[in-house]
Every structure is written in structure tokens, then in C-alpha cells.
Amino acid sequence: MEKTEDMMWVARCVLLDDRKAFASLVDKYQGRVKRFFLSLTGGDESLSDDLAQETFIKVYYHLRSYKGLSSFSTWLFRVAYNLYYDELRRRGDRYLESLDEATAIPQSPEPVDRRLDMTRALSILRPEERTVVTLYFVEDMAIARIAAVTGIPEGTIKSHLSRAKQKLGEYLKKNGYERVE
């Protein structure tokens, strides 16, 4: 149903230049795209908003190039993924260093808040691992769909997930979180 509805809106945008149809697509996916960027940027709301806006602008101007071979949301997240990695390349290593500093975990003997701080936990992962974890666990995408979004082979995605789970498990244990069965 979702794919059919999205295809209808895309067709209206392309064939009829229907801006309301595009607004419907934006309304539907805006939260998910922003959440994706928030996970990748260490919770940087300003940058996440900018990247989300850039994503939808790029999608709007390139909608005619969408072939419909994958779902619209897969194509949309591919555009978002590419924009994020373009931004990483543009900013270089100093951005990754500032991301690490911004999400550094203050050491305290007693945890005040036992809720998992996902932003800090995700900051220990490499960018590719963070992307795969976000798409898999936050966006609930299947491995095959993550491969379509990222262009990374499925086996590599599974490796990234495995390594990320191990790193996150060690982080949680080190920071006083215990496994609940």
C-alpha cells in the first residue's frame, strides 16, 4: 500500500507538477529523514535540519530521475545517505573530531539517568556502522534494503551490524548498563 501511494504522489509531481503531492511526500518522510540525520550527526539539530531540507530540495529537482525500481523511501534515503557522506567529505576529519568531542561521555561514578543516551552510544561507532545501525534498528529496514540505500554489499552490512552490536554492548557494560533478559 505504501509503495502504491508513494508512486501515485510521485506520478502527480512528475506528470502534473503537483506541489501538494510533493508536500504530502515531505510530510510523510520528513520526521524519518531528520531522525536519520540526528542519529548520524550526534544529535546536531541544526545540521540535521539543514541536511533534511537539502535532501528534499534535491529530491524535488531530481524526481524525474526516480525510476521506480525500488521503493520511493529507499531512493529518498539513498539521496539522504549520499548528502550526509558528501558533507562528511566536505568537512573532513575536523568534523569527525568535533562530533567525538560534542558527544564525549562525562565520567561520573554514579549514573544519574539510567535511560540509554542513543546519541552518545552511537558516537562510538564509525560513520558506516552508525549509518547501518540507524537504518536497521531505528528505521527498521531489512538488510537488502540497507544495501540498496547505501550501496554496501549485504555481507558487509551484516559485519557492520555485528561489530556495532559488540561495540555498543561493551559501551553499555562499561557505563553501568546491564543486560536485561
N, C-alpha and C positions, 0 to 999 in steps of 0.2 A: 504494500500500500504506500509506504513512504517513498519508494523509488518512483512509483507511478505519479504521485502527487508532485514530487520534485521535478520530474520530466515535464509535467504539464506547465509548471511555473517557468521552467527554462524555455520551453517552446513559446510561451506567451512573451517572454522577454525578447527572444531572438526574432520571432516572426512578427510580433505586433509592437515591439518596442514598449512593452507594458512595464512601466516603472513600479507599479503597485505589486506586480508579480515578483519583481526583484526584491521589493521591500518585504514581501512575505518570506522569501528565502533568507534574507538578512535576519528577520525576526526569529525565524526558526533556528538558525545556526549561530547567531551572534554570541550567545552565552557559552556554547560549547567551544567555539574558536577562542574566545577570551580566556576561558578556563585552561585550554591547551597552552596558550601563551603564558599565563600566570604560572603554570607548573614549570615551564621551560625557563622562565626568566627569574626564578627565585622570588616570585610574588611582586615583581615590579609592575605596579598597576599602570603607570603612565606609559611605559614601553609596551605593555600588553595591549593597552587601548590603541596605541599607535599602530602596532603590528596587525591587530584585528581590523582596524579601519583600512589599512593598506591592503590587506587580504581581500576585503570586499570590493575595494576600488579596482584592484587587479582582476578579480573575478568578473566584475561588471564589464570591463573593457575587453576581456578575452572570452566572454561567454560563448561567442560563436565558434571558438576552437574546441569547446567541450563536445566530444564525440558520442557520449552516452555509453561507452564501452564498460565503464564502471559506474557505480552509483555517484550521484552528484556530490554526496558528502565525502566520498573517497577522493574525488577530484578536488573539492574545496580544501580538504586537509592536506592534500599534496601541495597546493598553492601556498597554504599557510606554512607548511614544513619548509618549503623552498625559501620563502621570505625570511623565516627565522634563521636559517643557515646562511643566507645572504647577509643578514645583519651581523651574525657572529663573525663571518669573514671580514666584513667591513670594519667592525670594531676591533677585531684581533684579540690577542692574548690579554690585553689590559681589561677587556670586558669580562672575560672569564675570571680573572683575578678579583675584580671588583664584585662579581657575583659571589665568589667564595667569601670575601670579606663581609659582604652585606648579609649573608646567611650564616655567618660563623656562630657556633653554638657557645653561649656563655657557660662556663663550667661552674656548677653550683653543687654543693654536697647533697642537697635535698631538692628533688623536683617539686616545684610549686604547683605546676599544672600537669596532670598525667595524660592529658589529651595529646595525641600524636600531632606534632607540627610537621605537616607534609612538606612544606616549603623547605624547611631545614633538612629534613630527611632526604629529600630529592637532591639537595645541593651537593651531597657527597658523590653523586653519580656523574659519570662522564656524560656529555651532551647527548650522545647517541642512546645511551642506556636510559637517560631521563625521558627522551622522546618516546622510546619503545614502552617504558613503564607507564607513561601518561596515556598513550593510546590504548594500551592493553587494559589497565586497571581503571583509569578514570573515564575514558571514552568507551570502554567495553568493546573494543574492536578485536576481531579474530586475527590470528597471526597472518593469514593470507591477505587480509585487508590492510594490515600494517605494512606488509611487503609492497602492496600496491601504492600506498601513500608515500612510503619512504624510498622505495626502490632498492631496499636491502633484502637479500635473499632470506627465505623463511628460516633456514638453519642458523643464520647469523642472528636473526631476531630472537630465536629460542636461546641462543648463547647469551645475548644481551640480557634477556629476562632472567636467566639463571644466575648470571653474575650479579645483576642488580638485586635480586632477592637475597643473595648471600651477603652483599654489602649492607643492605638495609637491615637484615637480621642482626649482623654484627653491630651496626649503629644502634639499633634498638636495645640490644643486650647491654652495650657499653653505657647507654644513657638511662638505664634503670627500667626499661620496659620489659615485662616478662611475657612469655608466650602463654596465651590463654587457650585451653583446649575445649 
